[in-house]
Amino acid sequence: MIVKSYIGTAQGLRQIQVEIVLSPGLSQIQIFGLADKVIQESSKRILTALQKQGFRLPPGQTVMVNLSPNHLRKSSQGLDLAIALGILMETEQITKDVFDSAKTSVYGKLSLSGEVLVPEDSHMLNFESPAPELLTGPSTGLFHFDVLELSTLSEVTNIARVEHQHKGYHPERPARNSDWMFTKKMARLMAIVATGEHSLLLAGDAGAGKTTLMESVVPLLRQPDEKSFRKLAKYWKLAGKELSWRPSIQPHHTSSPQAMIGGGNPPRPGEISLAHGGALLLDELLEFHPNVQSALREPMEKGYINVARCGHRDVFPADALVLASTNLCRCGKFHPQKHKHCRCSSLQLRRYLEKLSGPFLDRFTIFHLMTHGKEAADQNLEMILKRVQKAQSFAEAEGRGGINNKLSESRLLQDLASSVDPQWVPFTSSRRRKWSLLRVARTLADLEQSSSIEQRHLEEASVWTGRDYHRLQDYRFNDFIFV
Ligand SMILES: [Zn+2]
């Protein structure tokens, strides 16, 4: 008898096969296939649950359970139900047609009394594609697809099909504050960030408008498609919240690393995961706990976060646009062009900036030093939104419906105009900065409805991705040179 189920991996839940055969021997359950201690221990629990529900193992027969593929080390929170149902079918205590084992995956925990429970990590299945046909415990609307539900083992002939209630798809773009006006330069930056969803770190003195700019990007973001919006809305329901637009999470810098990253028992997603599919706004970035900086590196690269807990790991989705701001010194008044207002010593300045780790800074596509300019603020959010939407429609018409900040290297190179000076591409010390530059150049080309990335796009992109980034590196490692 073969039943499909899941194990946990660094990338989420992975489907495996649970094979059950009987062999002459002691009346017990033996599990093979690199199972960890938690799975090994489940054999006694399954046995007790079967007995409590009026079933038994055949005398003089050992139940051999093989988990394949065999070469993978396995940890799982929900193999109990698959093993128990496999045993009941193999020993003909129930018929093999109670569910379709070729189509249905079985993922559930058993209590000692034989109750079926939904495993804590099964919310990950909401992010697996395509949606599986799943047999599990009473799920109370956890999933965004239809599920088969079973409350106790003895009710196996009475499996309930619970249909997912499709709610209307009504994302509401947040209101754009019409009083907020921006300079042409800042409007350009916001259009770039919103169009390409490029991660952004804004630095500057207090009162430069960093927070307003970050918050204004959220209503400019692309409307979520119906499928992903439903998934996100479901995920938010787990946290007891309603979603009306792409998520926007702005945790305070005093939040604990666990509140930010996730964890606990049972494991709960942190703020970083609640921002999945939307934006994570981090005001006063350097005031956050240092562990938060290092924890953010993985999701900014891979779109998910590993959370260590009681000797094993949980994986939560965490694919968000990260928008962050920071002052350049503790008093908040330092700016390279206006040093006279700041009372921090040179050493204090350097210590403060050293809190920003190089690898973390490198993960921001755009780093920009904000200044109070004399330029007139004559751009409102409606004007910027129109430019963003025009650029996104152009990219879609070109066959690029995804996010520019995730465009593949091959696609970026393919879009480079033949007239581009080849010296421009491999010019920077960091591989990440090179691809950041090309991705922003792709967005600049979209804002101009240009199919190819031209020299002028690369030149402007290098200002957004490289100029201030390299200036900051100089401040971090050399004496301050005021300009
Ligand atoms: Zn200062």
Residues whose N, C-alpha, C, O or C-beta is under 5 A from the ligand:
A	BS01	ZN	C329 R330 C331 G332 K333 F334 C342 R343 C344
